[in-house]
Amino acid sequence: MWATLRKQLWQWRGVFIAAPSVAGIVIGLRWAGWLQALELAALDQFFRWRPAEAIDSRIVIVEINEQDIQKLGNWPPSDQILAQLLNRLKQQQPRAIGLDLYRDLPVEPGHQELVEVFQSTPNLIGIRKVAGDAEGTAVNSPPILNELGQIGANDLVLDSDGKVRRSLLSLGTPSGDIIPSFSTMLALTYLEAEGITLEQVDEAGTQYRLGQAIFNRFNKHDGSYVRTDAGGFQIISNFRNLGQRFQSISFTDVLEGKIPNDWGREQVILIGITGESVADNFFTPFSRGLVNQAAGVEIHADVVSQMLSAALEGRPLIQVWSELWEVLWIIAWTVVGAILTWRQRYRGNLTFKVVSLIFVGGGLVGGCYWAFLQGWWIPVVPPILGLTGSAIAIIGYVAYNASQMRQIFGRYVTDAVVANLLETPQGLRLGGENHQVTVLFSDLRGFSAISERVSPEMGVRVINHYLQVMTDVVDQYQGVINDFMGDGMLIIFGAPIEREDDSQRAIACGIAMQLAMTEVNQYNNTLNLPPLEMGIGIHGGEVLAGNIGSQKRAKYTVMGSPVNLASRIESYTVGGQVLISQDLLKQVGSILRVDGELHVHPKGFTEPITVYEIGGIGGTFNLFLPKTAIDFVVLKNKIPIQYIVLTGKHLGQEFCQGTIVKLSANGAEIHTQRSLELLSNLKINLVMGTEKAKGLGDIYAKVVEKSVDSPNHFGIRFTGIPPEIAALLSYLRQVSSD
């Protein structure tokens, strides 16, 4: 159990390292208040994205704009003018009138007249500045309204960036009295007619009920706020009409009687300044830069609208999660980012990972916005930082591990080996373990002849194209290219990752590689180079696979008898052949097309073996090589040759004589003075007495057939032939066939 747990911990180590670290950093930044400005900006954007709501017809504003101030001539207006205004508004029979003008001192003429209006208007609410402005200066309410209890605090709460996002429902005075806010008094006055009053829910006074609404007192850590002044009974404002303003009429139009019929009836009328010269404007979430400021009277009107809509219609107020839930929310998205990136750390490119993160991050923002429409303010910036931060941490961790691994083991050919070394706890250690694998050896025929006749740059160009095509095929069949050996390849199926169909995929890969030679030779043809051929040998068995070498230099490879035998089998091939062992044939079964068999005795093995030429594989692979008939032409004039038998990679000591009696497109039948062993490798030179034959180069061939009827006649398959000789033999073959 502990071993399984340790394996799981190792497999997900990146998540266990990155997620807690990044989450801790993000939560620490948030607790320090460094993310507050970003979160408030995100909240502002949600307000601006939200669809516009219908203008609240229950609230109207008598605005004192810049033109009104100019018409009045003097500011503030006299008590007489203000009394006239209030008398005209009273005639409209509103439910409440809010006077958002300071009137703590008489402004003659008409002070007594204004006092009488105050005394005779029970639904008139005046203002008092309780907390004071930036300099701490408070402003008293009109004395008569104070005596009548018809005043409210018009203080506004400003955030550190100067914006209004919170509203006061009540405020304590320095003497200890609790003063309802201006907006609260107007809302309660309006709701009296509906029989709705404010009820305290809990003993601590942190919750109040008003109709359908429950008002929760703002805490200094609510939402994105960090250690914010939470004095008074504050709520987070769910603004409604600030983006499009309320219905309004000018101060002078009311004085001149230009009031529409039924305007203000059963409504809340607020009187306030909107003219810019008086500087009663404030920034709100709807402000952009220094524009779109809202007048103080408009902000009070919006708070009244919020309270009425919540109490009568159940319009949501802004709610927040507890600190614990917000912390868990941040951690959850940090884990999501870590898991998402960790799972695809070895798959896809960087662009794909970035697009995936953008997609998931968009879902996060969209979900938070949807919650905001329902009245919930859920943190969006910290989760985004956690999501992206953990992804960056995972990418950095993987890059660091890959760098460390490459410093120890050098460059690996395939990502599969790299992934295994990172995924296995013992992956970076020297040593190995037994694996059941299938080994494929391939060798290119004819490249040596080409490389001797072209520039080094051209030779590299040809071999690189060949290796690129073959690498793509090997990757398609999930093989591991263990080594490039000149123009040969060692490919493994079953290590470091074992799969059930390793043997089948190895053979299918061999067939696909032979089919891909068409593409290689098409490319060579564009360079005016002769075609190339390839031989492939495949065998399977149990090998030692692992990191072999020293502490300074090591390599992931496979070792054992099956590897050696696969190499020997490849040595028996001619161009275009795929040879496999008898064990592999039995293992894969009837889905193979067997085109022939050879009985061979590999060097280093005590017993002869049978190898099989595979022409295709069915099943889910359905890959087949085209069958080509060997069409020999009997030469009219035999071609004299001399040859040497190659022993391994070395030339023999004795030149032998012979003649070519038949020719095919890629082989010949020769007559010799002595017997040759099957699969012997020959180096042949033409000894024709013509000028064309002199100095044309060496032919390399393999003995593939021994004639039963003629003991000294042998079939050979060309494995390397200079272009000039190939052209000459083709000409002689054509002449003989005419």
Sequence and secondary structure as in RCSB ss.txt:
>XXXX:A:sequence
MWATLRKQLWQWRGVFIAAPSVAGIVIGLRWAGWLQALELAALDQFFRWRPAEAIDSRIVIVEINEQDIQKLGNW
PPSDQILAQLLNRLKQQQPRAIGLDLYRDLPVEPGHQELVEVFQSTPNLIGIRKVAGDAEGTAVNSPPILNELGQ
IGANDLVLDSDGKVRRSLLSLGTPSGDIIPSFSTMLALTYLEAEGITLEQVDEAGTQYRLGQAIFNRFNKHDGSY
VRTDAGGFQIISNFRNLGQRFQSISFTDVLEGKIPNDWGREQVILIGITGESVADNFFTPFSRGLVNQAAGVEIH
ADVVSQMLSAALEGRPLIQVWSELWEVLWIIAWTVVGAILTWRQRYRGNLTFKVVSLIFVGGGLVGGCYWAFLQG
WWIPVVPPILGLTGSAIAIIGYVAYNASQMRQIFGRYVTDAVVANLLETPQGLRLGGENHQVTVLFSDLRGFSAI
SERVSPEMGVRVINHYLQVMTDVVDQYQGVINDFMGDGMLIIFGAPIEREDDSQRAIACGIAMQLAMTEVNQYNN
TLNLPPLEMGIGIHGGEVLAGNIGSQKRAKYTVMGSPVNLASRIESYTVGGQVLISQDLLKQVGSILRVDGELHV
HPKGFTEPITVYEIGGIGGTFNLFLPKTAIDFVVLKNKIPIQYIVLTGKHLGQEFCQGTIVKLSANGAEIHTQRS
LELLSNLKINLVMGTEKAKGLGDIYAKVVEKSVDSPNHFGIRFTGIPPEIAALLSYLRQVSSD
>XXXX:A:secstr
 HHHHHHHHHHTHHHHHHHHHHHHHHHHHHHTTTTHHHHHHHHHHHHHHS      TTEEEEEE HHHHHHH SS
S  HHHHHHHHHHHHTT  SEEEE S  SS  SSSHHHHHHHHHT TTEEEEEBSS  TT   B   HHHHHHT 
EEE   B  TTSB  EEEEEEE TTS EEEBHHHHHHHHHHHTTT  EEE STTS EEEETTEEEE   TTSTT 
 S    SEEEE    STTT  EEEEHHHHHTT   TTTTTTSEEEEEE  GGG  EEB TT BTTB  EEHHHHH
HHHHHHHHHHHHH     EE  HHHHHHHHHHHHHHHHHHHHHTTTSS HHHHHHHHHHHHHHHHHHHHHHHHTT
EE   HHHHHHHHHHHHHHHHHHHHHHHHHHHHH   S HHHHHHHHHSTTTTSSEEEEEEEEEEEEEEESHHHH
HTTS HHHHHHHHHHHHHHHHHHHHHTT EEEEEETTEEEEEESSSS  TTHHHHHHHHHHHHHHHHHHHHHHHH
HTT    EEEEEEEEEEEEEEEEE SSSEEEEEESHHHHHHHHHHHT  TT EEEEHHHHHHH TTEEEEEEEEE
  TT SS EEEEEEEEE TTT EE        EEEEEEEEEEEEEEETTEE S  EEEEEEEE SSEEEEEESS 
  TT EEEEEE  SSGGGTT   EEEEEEEE SSSTTEEEEEEEE  HHHHHHHHHHHHHHH 
